[in-house]
Amino acid sequence: MISRLTGVLADKAPPSVLVDVNGVGYEVQVPMSTFYNLPDTGAKVTLLTQFIVREDAQLLYGFLTSTERESFRELVKISGVGPRIALGVLSGLSANDLAQAVAAQDTARLTKVPGIGKKTAERLLLELKGKLAPALNLPATEASGGESHADILQALVALGYSDKEARAALKALPADVGVSEGIKQALRALSR
């Protein structure tokens, strides 16, 4: 398995790059978040890679950070999500933004990514829940607080408050608040 490539960046044509490693050119598919941070052609580059073998192709995907690669790996584990969709998600959202969207269960953020509809976004959020926070080294308290805050946010929106109003009320809540107590406190804040 190819896990990392270090060589000269020979060509850049989104979403592919060509990395020359001692005379062997590797075509690597990269998300746009990686593509925009690559050096100019002719410069040395190191990419962390994920090698995927399909029935009809052998594909190499590259990332500048381990966080991006771990997010990609978690995405492709989901049934119905292939490397192309995973690459699209990481092109539309940074790995940190994806983890925050999952922690907040924010479907609106994911549906802004081209090719991701509401049902796919909901499935991604469900399948990724609790899986990206460890990969991103987020403290456990943030991850658990994020889950209760996501439930509080959904409850406030279901009660008719706008997403903006609900998020403003969430900011005033303590990180370790429970769902029912958090809803009560948020409603008090919103009624002022």
matplotlib code that plots the C-alpha trace (Angstrom):
import matplotlib.pyplot as plt

x = [0.0, 1.2, 0.9, 3.0, 4.7, 7.6, 8.8, 8.7, 5.3, 5.4, 1.9, -1.3, -4.6, -7.6, -8.4, -5.3, -1.6, 1.4, 4.2, 7.6, 9.2, 12.7, 11.6, 8.3, 5.2, 2.2, -1.1, -2.9, -6.4, -6.6, -9.4, -9.5, -8.5, -5.2, -4.9, -5.0, -2.2, 0.2, 3.5, 4.2, 5.1, 8.8, 8.8, 9.2, 6.0, 4.9, 1.4, -0.2, -2.1, -4.9, -4.6, -7.9, -8.2, -11.5, -12.5, -11.7, -9.0, -6.3, -6.6, -4.3, -5.8, -3.5, -3.8, -1.5, -2.6, -3.4, -6.7, -7.9, -6.8, -8.6, -11.8, -11.6, -11.1, -14.2, -16.3, -15.5, -16.4, -20.0, -22.2, -23.0, -20.2, -17.3, -14.0, -15.5, -18.2, -15.7, -13.3, -16.2, -17.1, -13.5, -13.3, -16.4, -15.5, -12.2, -11.7, -12.3, -15.5, -16.7, -16.1, -17.9, -20.8, -21.0, -20.7, -23.5, -25.5, -25.7, -27.3, -27.5, -23.7, -23.3, -26.0, -24.0, -21.5, -22.2, -23.7, -24.8, -28.6, -30.5, -30.9, -27.2, -26.2, -28.4, -26.9, -23.4, -24.1, -25.6, -22.8, -20.0, -21.4, -18.7, -16.1, -14.4, -13.8, -11.2, -9.5, -9.3, -8.1, -11.0, -11.4, -14.2, -16.1, -16.3, -17.6, -20.2, -21.2, -21.5, -24.0, -26.3, -26.0, -27.0, -30.1, -30.9, -30.5, -32.8, -35.4, -35.3, -35.6, -38.5, -40.2, -40.1, -36.9, -34.6, -31.3, -29.6, -31.7, -31.1, -27.4, -27.2, -29.0, -26.7, -23.6, -24.8, -25.2, -22.5, -20.7, -21.7, -25.5, -28.0, -30.5, -33.6, -32.0, -30.3, -33.6, -35.2, -32.2, -32.2, -36.0, -35.6, -32.8, -34.9, -38.0, -36.1]
y = [0.0, 3.5, 5.7, 8.7, 10.3, 12.7, 14.1, 17.0, 18.4, 17.9, 19.0, 20.5, 20.1, 20.0, 17.6, 15.7, 16.4, 14.5, 13.8, 12.7, 10.4, 9.5, 9.3, 7.6, 9.8, 9.2, 10.7, 11.6, 12.9, 15.6, 17.6, 21.3, 22.1, 20.4, 21.6, 25.3, 24.8, 23.0, 24.7, 25.7, 23.1, 22.1, 22.3, 19.4, 18.1, 15.4, 14.0, 11.5, 9.0, 6.6, 3.8, 2.4, -0.6, -1.1, -3.7, -1.4, 1.0, 1.6, 5.1, 7.2, 10.0, 12.6, 15.0, 17.5, 16.7, 13.5, 15.1, 15.3, 11.7, 10.4, 12.3, 10.8, 7.3, 7.8, 9.1, 6.2, 3.7, 4.9, 2.7, 4.6, 7.1, 6.5, 8.3, 10.8, 12.0, 12.0, 14.1, 16.4, 16.8, 17.6, 20.0, 21.9, 21.8, 21.7, 18.7, 20.9, 22.4, 18.9, 17.8, 20.9, 20.2, 16.6, 17.7, 20.2, 17.8, 20.7, 19.4, 22.9, 23.1, 19.8, 20.5, 23.5, 21.0, 20.3, 16.8, 16.4, 16.5, 16.6, 12.8, 12.2, 14.9, 13.4, 10.0, 11.4, 13.2, 10.0, 7.7, 10.2, 11.1, 10.6, 9.4, 12.6, 14.3, 11.7, 11.9, 15.7, 15.5, 17.5, 17.2, 14.8, 17.6, 19.6, 16.6, 15.7, 19.3, 19.6, 16.7, 18.2, 21.6, 20.1, 18.5, 21.9, 23.7, 21.2, 21.6, 25.4, 25.3, 22.9, 25.4, 28.0, 30.0, 30.8, 29.1, 32.4, 33.0, 29.5, 29.7, 33.0, 31.5, 28.4, 30.7, 31.8, 28.2, 26.4, 23.6, 20.8, 21.7, 18.8, 18.9, 19.6, 22.2, 23.8, 24.1, 25.8, 28.3, 29.0, 29.7, 32.1, 33.9, 34.1, 35.4, 38.5]
z = [0.0, -0.8, 2.3, 1.4, -1.6, -1.5, -4.8, -7.2, -8.2, -12.0, -13.0, -11.5, -13.2, -10.7, -9.2, -10.2, -9.6, -10.9, -8.4, -9.8, -7.3, -8.6, -12.2, -11.6, -12.1, -9.7, -10.7, -7.5, -7.0, -4.3, -2.8, -3.5, 0.1, -0.6, -4.2, -3.1, -0.6, -2.9, -3.9, -7.5, -10.0, -9.8, -6.0, -3.6, -2.1, 0.4, 0.2, 2.5, 0.3, 0.3, -2.3, -3.5, -5.7, -7.6, -10.1, -13.0, -11.6, -9.1, -7.7, -5.5, -3.4, -1.7, 1.2, 2.8, 6.4, 8.3, 9.4, 5.8, 5.1, 8.2, 7.2, 3.7, 5.2, 7.4, 4.5, 2.1, 4.8, 4.5, 2.3, -1.0, -0.5, -2.9, -3.3, -5.7, -3.2, -0.4, -2.4, -3.2, 0.4, 1.3, -1.6, -0.3, 3.4, 5.2, 7.5, 10.6, 9.0, 8.3, 11.9, 13.2, 10.9, 12.2, 15.8, 15.3, 13.0, 10.6, 7.4, 5.8, 5.8, 4.0, 1.4, 0.2, -1.2, -4.8, -5.3, -1.7, -1.2, 2.0, 2.4, 1.7, 4.1, 6.8, 6.2, 6.4, 9.6, 11.1, 10.0, 11.0, 14.4, 17.0, 14.5, 13.4, 16.8, 17.8, 14.4, 14.8, 18.4, 19.7, 23.5, 24.5, 26.3, 23.1, 21.2, 23.8, 24.3, 20.5, 20.5, 23.1, 21.5, 18.2, 19.8, 21.4, 18.1, 16.3, 19.1, 18.8, 15.0, 15.4, 17.7, 14.9, 15.7, 12.8, 12.6, 13.3, 16.5, 17.7, 17.2, 19.0, 22.0, 22.0, 22.4, 25.9, 27.1, 29.1, 27.2, 29.5, 29.7, 29.2, 26.4, 28.4, 30.7, 27.6, 25.8, 28.9, 29.2, 25.5, 25.5, 28.4, 26.5, 23.4, 25.2, 26.4]

ax = plt.figure().add_subplot(projection="3d")
ax.plot(x, y, z, "-o")
ax.set_aspect("equal")
plt.show()
